[in-house]
Every structure is written in structure tokens, then in C-alpha cells.
Amino acid sequence: MKNKFFPKILLFVLITSSQYSYAQGLRGKFNEILANYIVPSFGIFLLIGALAGIIRNWDLIEDKNNDGTRQKGWANVGLIVGYVFAASIVITAIVGIISSLNIHI
């Protein structure tokens, strides 16, 4: 008598292997997106933070009345850029943790 389960087992193996290769392809695409977009977005966030800090503290930096507020204005810009840098590092760490996860379907 022929084995009735052989076609079912073969079908199961084919389906699971195709899902495995799909998961690996998906992970490769995810890692490719991370590699291509993390570094530029990191730089863009720092640039936006620096511009926002300069715009927000322009009156202090310009020091129209010679009150000695220029140093305070640039210190505020430095703090804003530092906060943006810290936030970018946290975001990068989270993305790194997500990219290191094993995806099993």
C-alpha cells in the first residue's frame, strides 16, 4: 500500500521552506533599508536641530544691545543639538535592536 502521507509531508516541506526564504528575504530588505537610511536621517536630524536652535535663539546670538547674551545663545544652541544627538542615538539603538531580532514565520 502506498504511503498516503507522503504528498502531505512534501507539501508541508515546500510551504515551510518557501515561508522561511520569504522571512529571510524580508529581513534582508529590512536591513538594507536600515543601512541606507539610518545614517542620512541621523545627519538630517542633527542639521534640523542645529537650525532650530539657531532660529530659536537668534535674538540672543545677535546681541543687538550688547548685553553679553551671545555666549548664552550659543550655549542654548549647543544644548539643543546635544538633545537631538542623544535622541538620535536612542533611535539608532532601538532600530539596531529591532534589526537584530530573529523573524520566524
Residue frames relative to the residue before (quaternion, step in Angstrom):
aa qw qx qy qz dx dy dz
M 1.0000 0.0000 0.0000 0.0000 0.00 0.00 0.00
K 0.4638 -0.6885 0.4866 0.2721 3.55 -0.96 0.89
N 0.5264 -0.6185 0.4898 0.3169 3.48 -1.25 0.55
K 0.3089 -0.7814 0.5160 0.1667 3.60 -0.55 1.17
F 0.6769 0.5272 -0.2906 0.4235 3.54 1.14 -0.52
F 0.4841 0.6943 -0.4293 0.3152 3.61 1.18 -0.32
P 0.6792 0.4632 -0.3265 0.4664 3.68 0.78 -0.80
K 0.6437 0.5175 -0.3237 0.4616 3.60 1.03 -0.71
I 0.6495 0.4996 -0.3126 0.4804 3.56 1.00 -0.81
L 0.6438 0.5172 -0.3179 0.4658 3.57 0.96 -0.84
L 0.6495 0.5063 -0.3093 0.4756 3.58 0.96 -0.84
F 0.6397 0.5264 -0.3179 0.4612 3.59 0.98 -0.83
V 0.6642 0.4994 -0.3018 0.4673 3.58 0.93 -0.90
L 0.6571 0.5086 -0.3140 0.4594 3.59 0.94 -0.81
I 0.6698 0.4942 -0.3043 0.4633 3.58 0.92 -0.86
T 0.6920 0.4678 -0.2971 0.4627 3.61 0.82 -0.89
S 0.6518 0.4980 -0.3379 0.4615 3.61 0.97 -0.68
S 0.6421 0.5026 -0.3369 0.4708 3.61 1.03 -0.67
Q 0.6438 0.4989 -0.3313 0.4763 3.59 1.03 -0.69
Y 0.6225 0.5355 -0.3446 0.4549 3.58 1.03 -0.70
S 0.6797 0.4665 -0.2976 0.4815 3.58 0.89 -0.87
Y 0.6075 0.5364 -0.3557 0.4655 3.61 1.09 -0.61
A 0.6582 0.4993 -0.3129 0.4685 3.60 0.96 -0.85
Q 0.6547 0.4970 -0.3214 0.4702 3.59 0.98 -0.77
G 0.6434 0.5118 -0.3218 0.4696 3.58 1.01 -0.75
L 0.6382 0.5238 -0.3132 0.4692 3.55 1.05 -0.80
R 0.6579 0.4961 -0.3120 0.4731 3.56 0.96 -0.82
G 0.6351 0.5259 -0.3293 0.4601 3.59 1.01 -0.75
K 0.6495 0.4996 -0.3144 0.4793 3.59 0.99 -0.80
F 0.6376 0.5288 -0.3235 0.4575 3.56 0.99 -0.83
N 0.6752 0.4795 -0.2923 0.4783 3.59 0.91 -0.88
E 0.6193 0.5380 -0.3391 0.4605 3.59 1.07 -0.69
I 0.6483 0.5035 -0.3139 0.4771 3.58 0.97 -0.85
L 0.6506 0.5162 -0.3221 0.4544 3.58 0.93 -0.84
A 0.6823 0.4936 -0.2930 0.4527 3.56 0.89 -0.91
N 0.7215 0.4542 -0.2598 0.4535 3.59 0.97 -0.77
Y 0.7982 0.3392 -0.1632 0.4703 3.60 1.05 -0.58
I 0.5500 0.6288 -0.4129 0.3628 3.64 1.12 -0.34
V 0.6982 0.4757 -0.2931 0.4476 3.61 0.73 -0.97
P 0.6818 0.4591 -0.3230 0.4691 3.65 0.81 -0.78
S 0.6566 0.4974 -0.3321 0.4595 3.60 0.95 -0.74
F 0.5873 0.5641 -0.3566 0.4580 3.59 1.11 -0.66
G 0.6840 0.4784 -0.2752 0.4769 3.59 0.90 -0.92
I 0.6429 0.5183 -0.3222 0.4629 3.57 1.01 -0.81
F 0.6403 0.5179 -0.3311 0.4606 3.61 0.95 -0.79
L 0.6553 0.5014 -0.3172 0.4675 3.59 0.95 -0.81
L 0.6560 0.5092 -0.3073 0.4647 3.58 0.96 -0.84
I 0.6541 0.4955 -0.3108 0.4796 3.60 0.93 -0.85
G 0.6432 0.5231 -0.3204 0.4582 3.59 1.00 -0.78
A 0.6559 0.4978 -0.3113 0.4745 3.57 0.97 -0.84
L 0.6647 0.4942 -0.3089 0.4674 3.60 0.91 -0.85
A 0.6478 0.5079 -0.3222 0.4676 3.59 0.96 -0.81
G 0.6511 0.5143 -0.3153 0.4607 3.58 1.00 -0.78
I 0.6650 0.4891 -0.3112 0.4708 3.59 0.94 -0.81
I 0.6607 0.4997 -0.3144 0.4635 3.60 0.91 -0.86
R 0.6866 0.4982 -0.2879 0.4444 3.54 0.91 -0.91
N 0.7757 0.3166 -0.1605 0.5219 3.59 1.04 -0.70
W 0.2671 0.8119 -0.4912 0.1679 3.58 1.20 0.36
D 0.6420 0.5305 -0.3349 0.4407 3.61 0.95 -0.78
L 0.6660 0.4797 -0.3058 0.4825 3.57 1.02 -0.74
I 0.6622 0.5076 -0.3094 0.4561 3.59 0.97 -0.82
E 0.6671 0.5172 -0.3050 0.4410 3.58 0.95 -0.88
D 0.0902 -0.8532 0.5084 0.0738 3.62 1.09 -0.70
K 0.0166 -0.8575 0.5136 -0.0256 3.57 0.71 1.14
N 0.7702 0.3781 -0.1870 0.4784 3.58 0.90 -0.91
N 0.4246 -0.7168 0.4457 0.3276 3.60 1.28 0.16
D 0.2617 0.7832 -0.5135 0.2332 3.55 0.89 0.99
G 0.4953 -0.6643 0.4259 0.3634 3.59 1.23 -0.14
T 0.4296 0.7228 -0.4447 0.3085 3.59 1.10 0.62
R 0.4194 0.7322 -0.4577 0.2802 3.60 1.24 -0.05
Q 0.6672 0.4963 -0.3045 0.4645 3.57 0.91 -0.92
K 0.6387 0.5176 -0.3261 0.4667 3.59 1.01 -0.78
G 0.6402 0.5308 -0.3229 0.4518 3.61 0.99 -0.79
W 0.6917 0.4564 -0.2822 0.4833 3.58 0.89 -0.89
A 0.6025 0.5363 -0.3619 0.4673 3.61 1.11 -0.57
N 0.6376 0.5159 -0.3247 0.4712 3.58 1.03 -0.76
V 0.6268 0.5193 -0.3321 0.4766 3.59 1.02 -0.79
G 0.6489 0.5222 -0.3123 0.4568 3.59 0.96 -0.84
L 0.6483 0.5071 -0.3180 0.4706 3.58 1.00 -0.78
I 0.6487 0.5099 -0.3259 0.4615 3.59 0.94 -0.83
V 0.6587 0.4905 -0.3085 0.4799 3.59 0.93 -0.87
G 0.6295 0.5344 -0.3303 0.4573 3.59 1.04 -0.71
Y 0.6508 0.4995 -0.3134 0.4783 3.57 1.00 -0.80
V 0.6431 0.5057 -0.3225 0.4761 3.57 0.98 -0.81
F 0.6343 0.5296 -0.3223 0.4618 3.60 1.00 -0.82
A 0.6641 0.4939 -0.3032 0.4724 3.60 0.93 -0.89
A 0.6542 0.5009 -0.3183 0.4687 3.59 0.96 -0.82
S 0.6413 0.5198 -0.3258 0.4609 3.60 1.02 -0.76
I 0.6348 0.5179 -0.3318 0.4677 3.57 1.02 -0.73
V 0.6427 0.5095 -0.3263 0.4700 3.59 0.97 -0.80
I 0.6547 0.5036 -0.3155 0.4672 3.59 0.93 -0.87
T 0.6493 0.5131 -0.3134 0.4658 3.59 0.97 -0.83
A 0.6424 0.5136 -0.3243 0.4674 3.59 1.00 -0.77
I 0.6500 0.5089 -0.3205 0.4646 3.59 0.96 -0.82
V 0.6536 0.4985 -0.3119 0.4765 3.58 0.96 -0.85
G 0.6342 0.5293 -0.3286 0.4578 3.60 1.02 -0.73
I 0.6427 0.5057 -0.3190 0.4791 3.56 1.02 -0.77
I 0.6550 0.5084 -0.3131 0.4631 3.57 0.96 -0.86
S 0.6848 0.4929 -0.2980 0.4464 3.58 0.92 -0.85
S 0.6715 0.4948 -0.3051 0.4596 3.60 1.14 -0.49
L 0.4811 0.6649 -0.4479 0.3548 3.60 1.23 -0.08
N 0.3773 -0.6958 0.5626 0.2388 3.54 -1.12 0.69
I 0.1997 -0.7814 0.5838 0.0934 3.54 -0.76 1.08
H 0.0105 0.7869 -0.6151 0.0475 3.55 -0.71 1.11
I 0.1079 -0.7865 0.6069 0.0379 3.53 -0.80 1.05
